[in-house]
Amino acid sequence: MSKEMTFEQAMLELEQITRQLESGEIPLDDSLQLFEKGVELTRFCSNALEEAEQKIAILTQDNQGNMKAKLFSAEEGDEDESV
């Protein structure tokens, strides 16, 4: 899987593979290859979504009830920003 592929490109290719497999017009060997490619694309998309979730600000309340944005960064640790 290319690191240059975007989430959107992977989803588009996955949709195309799904349509081809659902058509039932592809020989078994080709269907298996497409299925394997679909599994790879699914994993790629899942990983991309997990990375995006980690970058999203997590809102938390402090002791005074004030909302704070807690940013998750795997490289630098947690950062807090008042909201």
Order of alpha helices (4+ residues) and beta strands (2+ residues): alpha-alpha-beta-beta-beta
